[in-house]
Amino acid sequence: METKELQENARRLLARVKELGGEAGHDVILLAASKTRNKEEIRAVIEAGISFLGENRADELKAKDEEGAYDGAHLHFIGTLQSNKAKVLVGRAELIHSLCTESAAEAVEKAAAKLGIRQKVLIEIHVGNEETKSGVPLAEAEAFAASLGKYPHVDLRGFMCVPPAGEDPTPYFESVAALYRRLRPVYALDTLSMGMTHDYEKAIRAGANLVRIGTALFGERNYAR
């Protein structure tokens, strides 16, 4: 995709997300999901006004960060969090969206303690019955959130979810949003990450204040890269 078209997409999506947030009564962050995208594409959307970027793969995030792709922007990790990749992500990603196991929490705690920081995380909620998806079952999420209290270097900021493919996402979004509203004052939460290219409008209407958009911004991914 040409830079001009990419930047036009970015400005159009920023305007639409702002409009939807206004209708819903809250501000919404547009995070560009930049998996497989190169430095030039990332710099183009940052120049167009997008200031939040998210990567799905730890090693890809590290490599592009080291070449300065995200300079001046907020960098998040939005892929599956593997315990052995915590040391790559902690201190590099401002927010990790996908904490969902005790072992990963321990790995984040260890890496963050070594750096002397508190790593911001979201708990990934598993809202469907898809065996291929990770996450904490909704019914267990409150207990898992409480269990993070024993990790002084893990800073819980909210929740993330990905509804089952092919179903109306709204009931799933609403269930996670209800959990977020209930626990927000308990943990001073500030981030509800829900919605992607195909369902971000419904997510915002349900209460999302961060949406992760890739295809509508960059076009279809080129996995040959």
C-alpha positions in Angstrom: 0.0 0.0 0.0 1.3 3.5 -0.9 2.2 5.8 1.9 -0.5 8.3 0.9 -3.3 5.7 1.0 -2.0 4.3 4.3 -2.0 7.7 5.9 -5.5 8.4 4.5 -6.7 5.2 6.2 -5.1 6.2 9.4 -6.8 9.6 9.5 -10.1 8.2 8.5 -10.0 5.5 11.2 -8.8 8.0 13.8 -11.8 10.2 13.0 -14.3 7.3 13.1 -13.0 6.0 16.4 -13.2 9.5 17.9 -16.7 9.9 16.6 -17.8 6.5 18.1 -16.1 7.3 21.4 -18.0 10.6 21.5 -21.3 8.8 20.9 -20.4 6.3 23.6 -19.3 9.0 26.0 -15.6 8.0 26.5 -12.3 8.5 24.8 -11.0 5.6 22.7 -7.4 4.8 21.7 -6.8 3.5 18.2 -3.9 1.0 18.4 -2.4 0.0 15.1 -1.8 -3.8 15.0 1.5 -3.8 13.0 2.3 -7.5 12.8 4.4 -8.2 9.6 4.5 -4.4 8.8 7.9 -2.8 8.2 9.5 0.3 9.6 8.4 2.5 6.7 4.7 1.5 7.1 4.9 2.0 10.9 6.5 5.4 10.6 3.9 6.5 8.0 0.9 5.8 10.4 2.7 7.5 13.3 3.2 10.5 11.1 -0.5 10.4 10.3 -1.4 10.7 14.0 -1.5 7.2 15.4 0.5 7.1 18.5 -0.2 3.5 19.8 1.3 0.4 18.1 0.9 -3.2 18.9 2.8 -6.3 18.0 1.9 -10.0 18.2 5.3 -11.5 18.3 7.9 -10.8 20.9 10.9 -11.2 18.6 9.4 -9.1 15.9 8.6 -6.4 18.5 12.2 -6.4 19.7 13.7 -6.2 16.2 11.6 -3.4 15.0 12.0 -1.5 18.3 15.8 -1.7 18.0 15.6 -0.2 14.5 13.6 2.7 15.8 10.3 1.8 14.1 8.2 2.9 17.0 10.1 6.0 18.1 7.7 8.6 19.6 4.9 6.2 20.0 3.5 3.9 22.7 4.4 0.3 22.1 2.1 -2.5 23.3 2.3 -6.3 23.1 -1.0 -7.8 21.9 0.0 -11.4 21.1 0.0 -14.6 23.2 2.3 -14.1 26.2 4.8 -17.0 26.5 6.6 -17.1 29.8 10.0 -17.5 28.1 9.4 -14.3 26.2 8.7 -12.1 29.3 12.3 -10.9 29.5 12.1 -9.7 25.9 8.9 -7.8 26.5 9.1 -6.4 30.0 10.4 -2.9 30.0 10.1 -2.7 26.2 6.4 -3.0 25.8 4.5 -0.3 27.7 1.5 -2.6 28.1 1.2 -6.4 27.7 -2.4 -7.2 26.8 -2.4 -11.0 27.3 -1.4 -12.1 30.8 -3.4 -15.2 31.6 -1.3 -17.8 33.5 0.4 -18.0 36.8 3.7 -19.0 35.1 3.5 -15.9 32.9 2.8 -13.7 35.9 5.8 -15.1 37.7 8.0 -14.5 34.6 6.8 -10.9 34.3 7.4 -10.3 38.0 10.9 -11.7 37.8 11.9 -9.7 34.7 10.3 -6.5 36.0 11.9 -6.8 39.4 15.3 -7.2 37.7 14.7 -3.9 35.9 13.3 -2.2 39.0 10.0 -1.3 37.3 6.3 -2.2 37.5 5.1 -3.7 34.2 1.7 -2.8 33.1 -0.5 -5.7 32.0 -4.0 -6.6 31.0 -5.6 -10.0 31.8 -6.8 -11.7 28.6 -10.3 -13.1 29.1 -11.3 -16.3 27.3 -15.0 -15.6 26.4 -15.8 -18.5 24.1 -15.3 -22.2 23.8 -12.5 -22.1 21.2 -9.7 -24.4 22.3 -7.2 -22.5 20.1 -7.7 -19.3 22.1 -5.9 -18.5 25.3 -7.1 -16.6 28.3 -8.6 -16.8 31.7 -12.3 -18.0 31.8 -14.6 -15.1 32.6 -15.8 -16.9 35.8 -12.2 -17.1 37.1 -11.0 -13.7 36.1 -11.8 -11.9 39.3 -9.9 -14.5 41.3 -6.9 -14.3 38.9 -6.9 -10.5 39.2 -6.8 -10.8 43.0 -3.9 -13.3 42.8 -1.7 -10.8 41.0 -1.5 -8.8 44.3 1.4 -11.0 45.4 3.5 -9.7 42.5 4.6 -6.2 43.4 6.2 -5.5 40.0 3.0 -6.5 38.0 0.7 -3.6 37.5 -2.8 -4.7 36.5 -4.5 -2.1 34.2 -7.5 -3.9 32.8 -8.8 -6.6 30.5 -8.6 -7.8 26.9 -10.7 -10.2 24.9 -11.2 -11.7 21.5 -14.7 -13.0 20.9 -15.3 -16.3 19.0 -15.2 -16.0 15.2 -18.5 -16.1 13.4 -20.6 -15.1 16.3 -22.2 -11.8 17.4 -19.4 -10.3 19.5 -21.7 -7.9 21.4 -22.7 -10.2 24.3 -19.1 -11.2 24.9 -17.9 -7.6 24.8 -20.7 -6.6 27.2 -19.8 -9.4 29.7 -16.1 -8.3 29.8 -17.1 -4.6 30.0 -19.3 -5.5 33.1 -16.3 -7.2 34.7 -14.2 -4.1 34.0 -16.7 -1.7 35.4 -17.0 -3.8 38.6 -13.3 -4.1 39.2 -12.2 -0.7 37.9 -12.4 1.0 41.3 -10.9 -1.9 43.1 -7.7 -1.9 41.1 -7.7 1.6 39.5 -8.1 0.1 36.1 -8.0 2.2 33.0 -7.9 0.0 29.9 -10.5 -2.2 28.2 -9.0 -3.6 25.0 -11.7 -5.1 22.8 -12.4 -5.0 19.1 -10.5 -5.4 15.9 -11.1 -4.4 12.2 -14.3 -6.4 11.8 -16.0 -5.6 15.2 -14.4 -2.4 16.7 -17.5 -0.3 16.3 -19.5 -2.8 18.4 -16.7 -3.0 20.9 -16.7 0.7 21.4 -20.4 0.8 21.9 -20.1 -1.9 24.5 -17.5 0.1 26.4 -14.0 -0.6 24.9 -11.6 2.3 25.3 -8.8 0.7 23.2 -9.3 -1.0 19.8 -6.7 -3.0 17.9 -6.9 -2.4 14.2 -4.7 -3.9 11.5 -6.4 -4.9 8.3 -8.6 -1.8 7.9 -5.5 0.3 8.3 -2.7 -1.6 6.5 -4.6 -3.9 4.3 -4.3 -7.7 4.3 -1.1 -9.0 5.9 1.7 -10.3 3.7 2.9 -13.4 5.7 5.7 -14.0 3.1 7.7 -11.2 4.8 
